[in-house]
Amino acid sequence: MTVEALKALINKLIETKENEIQELKGLLQALEETPKEVVEQSDAQFLTRKDKLYARILKQDNKLIIMPIESLGIKVKDPAIIHFLQPKILDRMQKKHGIRYRLESKDGKTLRAIVIEGEGYDENRLLDACAWSLEKAANRQ
């Protein structure tokens, strides 16, 4: 290889490396200018049972809203709701703790939300009962 060809090759390598350095500097600058990660805090929690998701849970003051996952198509009149959750859990909580509750439906058939207002009840027991009921109702769909 001649000296001139070697010089041309070295100059080409220098040019390539300088371009790479410029690209890296551009990436570094972009990282410095990118705003810091925004962490959103959500009051939403999730109701699961046996590693399966059944509902979102929202808490607002003394109100607890349990919203079944829409794709499960939980029926308001499902036996797990009307023969277990409503009479054995919600009605008893209403008598014992003075809570108010309502079952909201989307179209008169599909359960949209279980809304509980009040205090003094065992939230974990309620959520366990809701998870069990939603699991049974979802399995019937």
N, CA and C atoms as an extended XYZ file, in Angstrom:
423
Properties=species:S:1:pos:R:3:atomname:S:1:resname:S:1:resid:I:1 pbc="F F F"
N         0.857       -1.164        0.000 N   MET     1
C         0.000        0.000        0.000 CA  MET     1
C         0.909        1.234        0.000 C   MET     1
N         0.524        2.208       -0.788 N   THR     2
C         1.340        3.413       -0.886 CA  THR     2
C         1.080        4.321        0.299 C   THR     2
N         1.998        5.254        0.489 N   VAL     3
C         1.870        6.211        1.587 CA  VAL     3
C         0.623        7.061        1.393 C   VAL     3
N         0.334        7.460        0.178 N   GLU     4
C        -0.848        8.285       -0.100 CA  GLU     4
C        -2.138        7.522        0.203 C   GLU     4
N        -2.206        6.272       -0.138 N   ALA     5
C        -3.391        5.448        0.146 CA  ALA     5
C        -3.546        5.256        1.642 C   ALA     5
N        -2.418        5.073        2.341 N   LEU     6
C        -2.453        4.915        3.793 CA  LEU     6
C        -2.936        6.196        4.465 C   LEU     6
N        -2.463        7.353        3.992 N   LYS     7
C        -2.905        8.644        4.534 CA  LYS     7
C        -4.410        8.826        4.310 C   LYS     7
N        -4.886        8.470        3.141 N   ALA     8
C        -6.320        8.604        2.827 CA  ALA     8
C        -7.155        7.703        3.737 C   ALA     8
N        -6.663        6.505        3.970 N   LEU     9
C        -7.368        5.565        4.848 CA  LEU     9
C        -7.415        6.085        6.277 C   LEU     9
N        -6.294        6.599        6.767 N   ILE    10
C        -6.241        7.143        8.134 CA  ILE    10
C        -7.156        8.360        8.251 C   ILE    10
N        -7.156        9.227        7.262 N   ASN    11
C        -8.041       10.403        7.275 CA  ASN    11
C        -9.509        9.983        7.287 C   ASN    11
N        -9.836        8.951        6.548 N   LYS    12
C       -11.220        8.449        6.522 CA  LYS    12
C       -11.606        7.897        7.891 C   LYS    12
N       -10.685        7.161        8.544 N   LEU    13
C       -10.941        6.636        9.888 CA  LEU    13
C       -11.124        7.775       10.890 C   LEU    13
N       -10.301        8.804       10.796 N   ILE    14
C       -10.428        9.968       11.689 CA  ILE    14
C       -11.783       10.627       11.487 C   ILE    14
N       -12.187       10.798       10.251 N   GLU    15
C       -13.490       11.415        9.941 CA  GLU    15
C       -14.640       10.580       10.516 C   GLU    15
N       -14.564        9.260       10.374 N   THR    16
C       -15.597        8.360       10.904 CA  THR    16
C       -15.668        8.457       12.419 C   THR    16
N       -14.509        8.438       13.074 N   LYS    17
C       -14.477        8.522       14.538 CA  LYS    17
C       -14.994        9.877       15.014 C   LYS    17
N       -14.670       10.960       14.308 N   GLU    18
C       -15.171       12.291       14.678 CA  GLU    18
C       -16.696       12.345       14.551 C   GLU    18
N       -17.236       11.712       13.521 N   ASN    19
C       -18.697       11.652       13.365 CA  ASN    19
C       -19.336       10.869       14.514 C   ASN    19
N       -18.706        9.764       14.892 N   GLU    20
C       -19.213        8.976       16.019 CA  GLU    20
C       -19.176        9.789       17.311 C   GLU    20
N       -18.086       10.549       17.510 N   ILE    21
C       -17.968       11.393       18.707 CA  ILE    21
C       -19.076       12.440       18.714 C   ILE    21
N       -19.358       13.045       17.574 N   GLN    22
C       -20.428       14.050       17.495 CA  GLN    22
C       -21.792       13.436       17.813 C   GLN    22
N       -22.035       12.241       17.323 N   GLU    23
C       -23.295       11.552       17.627 CA  GLU    23
C       -23.410       11.261       19.118 C   GLU    23
N       -22.321       10.808       19.733 N   LEU    24
C       -22.328       10.525       21.167 CA  LEU    24
C       -22.540       11.799       21.976 C   LEU    24
N       -21.927       12.902       21.565 N   LYS    25
C       -22.135       14.181       22.252 CA  LYS    25
C       -23.594       14.618       22.129 C   LYS    25
N       -24.181       14.388       20.958 N   GLY    26
C       -25.599       14.717       20.761 CA  GLY    26
C       -26.497       13.892       21.673 C   GLY    26
N       -26.202       12.604       21.815 N   LEU    27
C       -26.972       11.745       22.723 CA  LEU    27
C       -26.827       12.202       24.166 C   LEU    27
N       -25.605       12.559       24.548 N   LEU    28
C       -25.362       13.032       25.906 CA  LEU    28
C       -26.145       14.312       26.183 C   LEU    28
N       -26.145       15.218       25.230 N   GLN    29
C       -26.893       16.468       25.386 CA  GLN    29
C       -28.394       16.193       25.474 C   GLN    29
N       -28.892       15.272       24.664 N   ALA    30
C       -30.319       14.927       24.710 CA  ALA    30
C       -30.693       14.355       26.069 C   ALA    30
N       -29.820       13.535       26.634 N   LEU    31
C       -30.087       12.975       27.960 CA  LEU    31
C       -30.116       14.060       29.025 C   LEU    31
N       -29.246       15.038       28.903 N   GLU    32
C       -29.213       16.125       29.881 CA  GLU    32
C       -30.436       17.023       29.757 C   GLU    32
N       -30.964       17.180       28.555 N   GLU    33
C       -32.115       18.052       28.327 CA  GLU    33
C       -33.445       17.352       28.565 C   GLU    33
N       -33.460       16.039       28.555 N   THR    34
C       -34.695       15.288       28.759 CA  THR    34
C       -35.184       15.510       30.180 C   THR    34
N       -36.463       15.878       30.338 N   PRO    35
C       -36.977       16.106       31.695 CA  PRO    35
C       -36.906       14.836       32.531 C   PRO    35
N       -36.770       15.050       33.807 N   LYS    36
C       -36.730       13.920       34.735 CA  LYS    36
C       -38.042       13.157       34.661 C   LYS    36
N       -37.970       11.904       35.024 N   GLU    37
C       -39.140       11.030       35.014 CA  GLU    37
C       -40.210       11.577       35.960 C   GLU    37
N       -41.433       11.632       35.470 N   VAL    38
C       -42.547       12.085       36.282 CA  VAL    38
C       -43.217       10.860       36.880 C   VAL    38
N       -43.317       10.846       38.190 N   VAL    39
C       -43.954        9.727       38.866 CA  VAL    39
C       -45.358       10.156       39.251 C   VAL    39
N       -46.329        9.490       38.675 N   GLU    40
C       -47.720        9.795       38.990 CA  GLU    40
C       -48.172        8.906       40.128 C   GLU    40
N       -48.830        9.530       41.073 N   GLN    41
C       -49.381        8.745       42.161 CA  GLN    41
C       -50.849        8.524       41.887 C   GLN    41
N       -51.229        7.297       41.983 N   SER    42
C       -52.619        6.943       41.741 CA  SER    42
C       -53.205        6.355       43.008 C   SER    42
N       -54.452        6.690       43.248 N   ASP    43
C       -55.137        6.108       44.386 CA  ASP    43
C       -55.739        4.758       44.009 C   ASP    43
N       -55.525        4.346       42.773 N   ALA    44
C       -56.107        3.087       42.310 CA  ALA    44
C       -55.272        1.904       42.789 C   ALA    44
N       -55.972        0.893       43.249 N   GLN    45
C       -55.351       -0.373       43.599 CA  GLN    45
C       -56.073       -1.433       42.781 C   GLN    45
N       -55.625       -2.656       42.894 N   PHE    46
C       -56.233       -3.714       42.110 CA  PHE    46
C       -56.666       -4.855       43.007 C   PHE    46
N       -57.797       -5.445       42.654 N   LEU    47
C       -58.342       -6.576       43.394 CA  LEU    47
C       -58.023       -7.840       42.607 C   LEU    47
N       -57.233       -8.708       43.214 N   THR    48
C       -56.842       -9.952       42.550 CA  THR    48
C       -57.186      -11.137       43.445 C   THR    48
N       -57.256      -12.280       42.808 N   ARG    49
C       -57.460      -13.534       43.534 CA  ARG    49
C       -56.802      -14.627       42.705 C   ARG    49
N       -55.950      -15.391       43.336 N   LYS    50
C       -55.211      -16.457       42.651 CA  LYS    50
C       -54.501      -15.919       41.406 C   LYS    50
N       -53.843      -14.794       41.576 N   ASP    51
C       -53.055      -14.141       40.524 CA  ASP    51
C       -53.868      -13.705       39.309 C   ASP    51
N       -55.162      -13.536       39.464 N   LYS    52
C       -55.988      -13.051       38.369 CA  LYS    52
C       -56.622      -11.728       38.791 C   LYS    52
N       -56.634      -10.775       37.881 N   LEU    53
C       -57.168       -9.445       38.153 CA  LEU    53
C       -58.683       -9.434       37.954 C   LEU    53
N       -59.406       -8.926       38.961 N   TYR    54
C       -60.866       -8.881       38.880 CA  TYR    54
C       -61.445       -7.478       38.929 C   TYR    54
N       -60.750       -6.526       39.566 N   ALA    55
C       -61.329       -5.187       39.686 CA  ALA    55
C       -60.262       -4.154       40.023 C   ALA    55
N       -60.617       -2.899       39.764 N   ARG    56
C       -59.833       -1.760       40.247 CA  ARG    56
C       -60.505       -1.256       41.506 C   ARG    56
N       -59.725       -0.744       42.424 N   ILE    57
C       -60.255       -0.223       43.681 CA  ILE    57
C       -59.849        1.240       43.796 C   ILE    57
N       -60.824        2.093       44.016 N   LEU    58
C       -60.555        3.508       44.244 CA  LEU    58
C       -61.009        3.867       45.644 C   LEU    58
N       -60.181        4.641       46.342 N   LYS    59
C       -60.538        5.096       47.684 CA  LYS    59
C       -60.610        6.613       47.667 C   LYS    59
N       -61.734        7.142       48.146 N   GLN    60
C       -61.925        8.580       48.238 CA  GLN    60
C       -62.580        8.875       49.578 C   GLN    60
N       -61.819        9.491       50.475 N   ASP    61
C       -62.305        9.800       51.819 CA  ASP    61
C       -62.879        8.538       52.464 C   ASP    61
N       -64.178        8.537       52.761 N   ASN    62
C       -64.772        7.349       53.393 CA  ASN    62
C       -65.554        6.511       52.378 C   ASN    62
N       -65.192        6.657       51.114 N   LYS    63
C       -65.867        5.918       50.042 CA  LYS    63
C       -64.886        4.939       49.406 C   LYS    63
N       -65.355        3.727       49.194 N   LEU    64
C       -64.578        2.685       48.534 CA  LEU    64
C       -65.354        2.267       47.287 C   LEU    64
N       -64.699        2.329       46.136 N   ILE    65
C       -65.352        1.974       44.874 CA  ILE    65
C       -64.600        0.792       44.268 C   ILE    65
N       -65.316       -0.284       44.047 N   ILE    66
C       -64.741       -1.491       43.449 CA  ILE    66
C       -65.339       -1.617       42.054 C   ILE    66
N       -64.484       -1.480       41.043 N   MET    67
C       -64.951       -1.496       39.659 CA  MET    67
C       -64.445       -2.755       38.958 C   MET    67
N       -65.344       -3.727       38.726 N   PRO    68
C       -64.930       -4.965       38.049 CA  PRO    68
C       -64.348       -4.674       36.666 C   PRO    68
N       -63.403       -5.477       36.266 N   ILE    69
C       -62.822       -5.350       34.932 CA  ILE    69
C       -63.940       -5.601       33.921 C   ILE    69
N       -64.114       -4.644       33.042 N   GLU    70
C       -65.254       -4.657       32.121 CA  GLU    70
C       -65.310       -5.909       31.249 C   GLU    70
N       -64.153       -6.375       30.809 N   SER    71
C       -64.134       -7.530       29.904 CA  SER    71
C       -64.622       -8.820       30.568 C   SER    71
N       -64.694       -8.836       31.898 N   LEU    72
C       -65.200      -10.028       32.591 CA  LEU    72
C       -66.713      -10.156       32.454 C   LEU    72
N       -67.398       -9.048       32.204 N   GLY    73
C       -68.850       -9.079       32.007 CA  GLY    73
C       -69.612       -9.609       33.209 C   GLY    73
N       -69.253       -9.173       34.408 N   ILE    74
C       -69.913       -9.637       35.638 CA  ILE    74
C       -71.362       -9.150       35.647 C   ILE    74
N       -72.282      -10.063       35.848 N   LYS    75
C       -73.713       -9.725       35.875 CA  LYS    75
C       -74.127       -9.282       37.277 C   LYS    75
N       -74.960       -8.254       37.345 N   VAL    76
C       -75.470       -7.756       38.627 CA  VAL    76
C       -76.261       -8.847       39.337 C   VAL    76
N       -76.977       -9.654       38.588 N   LYS    77
C       -77.844      -10.690       39.162 CA  LYS    77
C       -77.147      -12.043       39.314 C   LYS    77
N       -75.828      -12.079       39.196 N   ASP    78
C       -75.115      -13.344       39.363 CA  ASP    78
C       -75.334      -13.876       40.779 C   ASP    78
N       -75.514      -15.190       40.933 N   PRO    79
C       -75.740      -15.772       42.262 CA  PRO    79
C       -74.665      -15.413       43.297 C   PRO    79
N       -73.419      -15.290       42.875 N   ALA    80
C       -72.359      -14.930       43.824 CA  ALA    80
C       -72.569      -13.522       44.378 C   ALA    80
N       -73.207      -12.679       43.598 N   ILE    81
C       -73.484      -11.305       44.038 CA  ILE    81
C       -74.761      -11.263       44.875 C   ILE    81
N       -75.863      -11.814       44.330 N   ILE    82
C       -77.159      -11.650       45.013 CA  ILE    82
C       -77.404      -12.647       46.140 C   ILE    82
N       -76.703      -13.770       46.145 N   HIS    83
C       -76.919      -14.756       47.213 CA  HIS    83
C       -75.792      -14.792       48.244 C   HIS    83
N       -74.655      -14.190       47.917 N   PHE    84
C       -73.558      -14.185       48.886 CA  PHE    84
C       -73.125      -12.762       49.243 C   PHE    84
N       -72.571      -12.039       48.280 N   LEU    85
C       -71.974      -10.737       48.584 CA  LEU    85
C       -72.982       -9.757       49.180 C   LEU    85
N       -74.123       -9.638       48.537 N   GLN    86
C       -75.109       -8.666       49.006 CA  GLN    86
C       -75.698       -9.039       50.373 C   GLN    86
N       -76.287      -10.225       50.554 N   PRO    87
C       -76.922      -10.504       51.847 CA  PRO    87
C       -75.946      -10.842       52.977 C   PRO    87
N       -74.899      -11.574       52.669 N   LYS    88
C       -74.032      -12.070       53.740 CA  LYS    88
C       -72.907      -11.107       54.107 C   LYS    88
N       -72.554      -10.223       53.217 N   ILE    89
C       -71.458       -9.292       53.505 CA  ILE    89
C       -71.971       -7.854       53.582 C   ILE    89
N       -72.499       -7.351       52.471 N   LEU    90
C       -72.871       -5.935       52.418 CA  LEU    90
C       -74.034       -5.592       53.348 C   LEU    90
N       -75.097       -6.398       53.332 N   ASP    91
C       -76.238       -6.120       54.219 CA  ASP    91
C       -75.830       -6.207       55.690 C   ASP    91
N       -75.003       -7.183       56.021 N   ARG    92
C       -74.547       -7.322       57.416 CA  ARG    92
C       -73.650       -6.151       57.824 C   ARG    92
N       -72.813       -5.687       56.909 N   MET    93
C       -71.982       -4.517       57.205 CA  MET    93
C       -72.847       -3.278       57.401 C   MET    93
N       -73.909       -3.216       56.622 N   GLN    94
C       -74.827       -2.088       56.734 CA  GLN    94
C       -75.472       -2.067       58.124 C   GLN    94
N       -75.902       -3.221       58.593 N   LYS    95
C       -76.525       -3.307       59.922 CA  LYS    95
C       -75.515       -3.082       61.038 C   LYS    95
N       -74.351       -3.689       60.921 N   LYS    96
C       -73.365       -3.641       62.001 CA  LYS    96
C       -72.596       -2.316       62.059 C   LYS    96
N       -72.216       -1.783       60.908 N   HIS    97
C       -71.348       -0.603       60.879 CA  HIS    97
C       -72.031        0.648       60.328 C   HIS    97
N       -73.253        0.508       59.857 N   GLY    98
C       -73.975        1.665       59.328 CA  GLY    98
C       -73.471        2.161       57.986 C   GLY    98
N       -72.820        1.296       57.250 N   ILE    99
C       -72.340        1.713       55.922 CA  ILE    99
C       -73.517        1.809       54.959 C   ILE    99
N       -73.290        2.539       53.885 N   ARG   100
C       -74.246        2.576       52.769 CA  ARG   100
C       -73.526        1.956       51.578 C   ARG   100
N       -74.278        1.230       50.776 N   TYR   101
C       -73.669        0.650       49.584 CA  TYR   101
C       -74.678        0.658       48.448 C   TYR   101
N       -74.134        0.571       47.249 N   ARG   102
C       -74.995        0.416       46.070 CA  ARG   102
C       -74.215       -0.354       45.004 C   ARG   102
N       -74.970       -1.118       44.255 N   LEU   103
C       -74.415       -1.844       43.119 CA  LEU   103
C       -74.824       -1.068       41.874 C   LEU   103
N       -73.851       -0.575       41.144 N   GLU   104
C       -74.146        0.196       39.938 CA  GLU   104
C       -73.995       -0.703       38.721 C   GLU   104
N       -74.955       -0.562       37.808 N   SER   105
C       -74.878       -1.373       36.593 CA  SER   105
C       -74.734       -0.466       35.390 C   SER   105
N       -74.176       -1.024       34.367 N   LYS   106
C       -73.921       -0.280       33.137 CA  LYS   106
C       -75.179       -0.218       32.280 C   LYS   106
N       -75.822       -1.331       32.113 N   ASP   107
C       -76.974       -1.429       31.219 CA  ASP   107
C       -78.137       -2.144       31.896 C   ASP   107
N       -78.103       -2.166       33.219 N   GLY   108
C       -79.118       -2.897       33.963 CA  GLY   108
C       -78.756       -4.359       34.153 C   GLY   108
N       -77.707       -4.803       33.493 N   LYS   109
C       -77.303       -6.208       33.565 CA  LYS   109
C       -75.867       -6.378       34.056 C   LYS   109
N       -74.957       -5.589       33.527 N   THR   110
C       -73.534       -5.740       33.828 CA  THR   110
C       -73.133       -4.866       35.014 C   THR   110
N       -72.442       -5.467       35.972 N   LEU   111
C       -71.992       -4.744       37.161 CA  LEU   111
C       -70.877       -3.774       36.786 C   LEU   111
N       -71.107       -2.496       37.047 N   ARG   112
C       -70.115       -1.461       36.761 CA  ARG   112
C       -69.279       -1.141       37.990 C   ARG   112
N       -69.942       -1.087       39.174 N   ALA   113
C       -69.211       -0.731       40.394 CA  ALA   113
C       -69.975       -1.161       41.639 C   ALA   113
N       -69.212       -1.425       42.682 N   ILE   114
C       -69.751       -1.629       44.025 CA  ILE   114
C       -69.233       -0.442       44.828 C   ILE   114
N       -70.142        0.393       45.286 N   VAL   115
C       -69.753        1.607       46.003 CA  VAL   115
C       -70.131        1.448       47.468 C   VAL   115
N       -69.155        1.600       48.348 N   ILE   116
C       -69.382        1.478       49.790 CA  ILE   116
C       -68.990        2.798       50.439 C   ILE   116
N       -69.903        3.347       51.240 N   GLU   117
C       -69.617        4.579       51.963 CA  GLU   117
C       -69.762        4.326       53.452 C   GLU   117
N       -68.765        4.731       54.206 N   GLY   118
C       -68.804        4.561       55.648 CA  GLY   118
C       -67.456        4.133       56.183 C   GLY   118
N       -67.408        3.934       57.497 N   GLU   119
C       -66.153        3.577       58.156 CA  GLU   119
C       -66.400        2.508       59.204 C   GLU   119
N       -65.313        1.985       59.736 N   GLY   120
C       -65.413        1.054       60.849 CA  GLY   120
C       -65.519       -0.407       60.470 C   GLY   120
N       -65.547       -0.713       59.210 N   TYR   121
C       -65.660       -2.107       58.776 CA  TYR   121
C       -64.275       -2.659       58.456 C   TYR   121
N       -64.189       -3.966       58.360 N   ASP   122
C       -62.933       -4.642       58.036 CA  ASP   122
C       -62.768       -4.650       56.509 C   ASP   122
N       -61.944       -3.739       56.032 N   GLU   123
C       -61.769       -3.580       54.587 CA  GLU   123
C       -61.194       -4.839       53.939 C   GLU   123
N       -60.247       -5.473       54.594 N   ASN   124
C       -59.651       -6.689       54.020 CA  ASN   124
C       -60.682       -7.800       53.871 C   ASN   124
N       -61.541       -7.953       54.864 N   ARG   125
C       -62.595       -8.982       54.789 CA  ARG   125
C       -63.548       -8.673       53.631 C   ARG   125
N       -63.900       -7.400       53.502 N   LEU   126
C       -64.781       -6.990       52.409 CA  LEU   126
C       -64.133       -7.279       51.058 C   LEU   126
N       -62.874       -6.888       50.899 N   LEU   127
C       -62.196       -7.087       49.617 CA  LEU   127
C       -62.015       -8.566       49.297 C   LEU   127
N       -61.749       -9.375       50.308 N   ASP   128
C       -61.655      -10.826       50.084 CA  ASP   128
C       -62.989      -11.386       49.592 C   ASP   128
N       -64.079      -10.941       50.216 N   ALA   129
C       -65.408      -11.410       49.815 CA  ALA   129
C       -65.746      -10.940       48.403 C   ALA   129
N       -65.377       -9.707       48.080 N   CYS   130
C       -65.623       -9.193       46.729 CA  CYS   130
C       -64.814       -9.977       45.702 C   CYS   130
N       -63.555      -10.250       46.019 N   ALA   131
C       -62.707      -11.011       45.093 CA  ALA   131
C       -63.285      -12.403       44.857 C   ALA   131
N       -63.724      -13.052       45.929 N   TRP   132
C       -64.313      -14.384       45.793 CA  TRP   132
C       -65.558      -14.320       44.910 C   TRP   132
N       -66.431      -13.351       45.183 N   SER   133
C       -67.679      -13.214       44.415 CA  SER   133
C       -67.405      -12.925       42.947 C   SER   133
N       -66.471      -12.024       42.685 N   LEU   134
C       -66.154      -11.682       41.296 CA  LEU   134
C       -65.515      -12.866       40.571 C   LEU   134
N       -64.701      -13.624       41.281 N   GLU   135
C       -64.102      -14.822       40.679 CA  GLU   135
C       -65.188      -15.817       40.268 C   GLU   135
N       -66.118      -16.084       41.181 N   LYS   136
C       -67.191      -17.040       40.879 CA  LYS   136
C       -68.058      -16.536       39.729 C   LYS   136
N       -68.389      -15.248       39.765 N   ALA   137
C       -69.227      -14.675       38.704 CA  ALA   137
C       -68.501      -14.703       37.358 C   ALA   137
N       -67.215      -14.416       37.360 N   ALA   138
C       -66.441      -14.412       36.113 CA  ALA   138
C       -66.335      -15.814       35.527 C   ALA   138
N       -66.260      -16.809       36.383 N   ASN   139
C       -66.161      -18.190       35.900 CA  ASN   139
C       -67.447      -18.665       35.239 C   ASN   139
N       -68.550      -17.993       35.512 N   ARG   140
C       -69.829      -18.371       34.889 CA  ARG   140
C       -70.022      -17.732       33.518 C   ARG   140
N       -69.176      -16.808       33.169 N   GLN   141
C       -69.352      -16.084       31.902 CA  GLN   141
C       -68.878      -16.914       30.738 C   GLN   141
